[in-house]
Amino acid sequence: MITIVGGTGRLGRLVTARLLAEGQPVRAVARSAPDTPLTGAHLVAADVRRPASLRPALAGSSVVVSAMHGMDPAAGESPPKVDRDGNRNLIRAACEVGADIVLVSIVGAREDHPIELFRMKAAAEAALLDAAADYGARWTIVRAAAFADMWLDLFRGTAGRSGVPKVMGPGRNVVNFVAVDDVAVAVARAATDFSLRGHVVEVAGEDLSATQLATLVTAPGKRPAHIPTPVVWSAGNVLRPFRPSLARAVRQALVMERVPLRADPGPGHSEHPWLPLTPISALASSTR
């Protein structure tokens, strides 16, 4: 049994579909039932922030996939609670049931990174390596670049009927964006290919600025609009007491303007020729 924690999310659903298509038995773990059902997968309720709920949810698993993140403003989560502490709880529970662990991390994760999410993913990676040393845990880490699909959806949402998406700040810094389905290919492969145990698989895509990405979903003859940096910063401060997760996402968008976030997909694809590399322009066109 392959258990996908975060199985009802954007990445988790794609991984689930791929594994089911291969004939693999899949269990999806989420805090609650999704609005759109997961056909073919057994859904179990559990919360990585509550360790007692995890072991029953993972019982009988041969592989546990961590496909979750704490950056969803609507869920009221946070990277420290989910990406660091939640993954620590999950790794411990997976070790207790004797399952291999596939951890979805982020390209560039390190403990001193300026962006909180990167630091928390680095902490999760460290916990996984500690579990390998202490308990013999068998692991694979899949590091992914920023999900282009999520950002394209965000820009479409801000465009509305005008067809003019809104970019927070100048949107000039270049970021590596990858198609979520490319990441799903890597995660599904990692769940079933035991030759990948003890390896890190990096899935990078295409370097684009936020403005360039927004342009892909801008109405013909128009250009993306920009929300001035002082306005974005003020909004983050105003939202902090009432919507801390949304305020965190707003502040991160500004930090992304001054942090190097380029990535080279070449090494990952050279080591793993089976990795796809979907052009972001093709992704934007296919999901209009």
HELIX and SHEET records of a PDB file:
HELIX    1   1 ARG A   10  ALA A   21  1                                  12    
HELIX    2   2 PRO A   51  SER A   53  5                                   3    
HELIX    3   3 LEU A   54  LEU A   58  1                                   5    
HELIX    4   4 PRO A   73  ALA A   75  5                                   3    
HELIX    5   5 PRO A   79  PRO A   79  1                                   1    
HELIX    6   6 PRO A   80  GLY A   86  3                                   7    
HELIX    7   7 ASN A   87  VAL A   97  1                                  11    
HELIX    8   8 GLU A  116  TYR A  135  1                                  20    
HELIX    9   9 ALA A  148  ALA A  159  1                                  12    
HELIX   10  10 GLY A  160  SER A  162  5                                   3    
HELIX   11  11 VAL A  180  THR A  192  1                                  13    
HELIX   12  12 PHE A  194  LEU A  196  5                                   3    
HELIX   13  13 ALA A  210  THR A  215  1                                   6    
HELIX   14  14 THR A  229  LEU A  239  1                                  11    
HELIX   15  15 PRO A  244  VAL A  255  1                                  12    
HELIX   16  16 GLY A  266  GLU A  271  1                                   6    
HELIX   17  17 ILE A  280  SER A  286  1                                   7    
SHEET    1   A 7 HIS A  42  ALA A  45  0                                        
SHEET    2   A 7 VAL A  26  ALA A  30  1                                        
SHEET    3   A 7 ILE A   2  VAL A   5  1                                        
SHEET    4   A 7 VAL A  63  SER A  66  1                                        
SHEET    5   A 7 ASP A 100  ILE A 106  1                                        
SHEET    6   A 7 TRP A 139  ALA A 144  1                                        
SHEET    7   A 7 HIS A 199  VAL A 203  1                                        
SHEET    1   B 3 ALA A 146  PHE A 147  0                                        
SHEET    2   B 3 VAL A 174  VAL A 178  1                                        
SHEET    3   B 3 GLU A 206  SER A 209 -1                                        
SHEET    1   C 2 LYS A 166  MET A 168  0                                        
SHEET    2   C 2 ALA A 225  ILE A 227  1                                        
END                                                                             
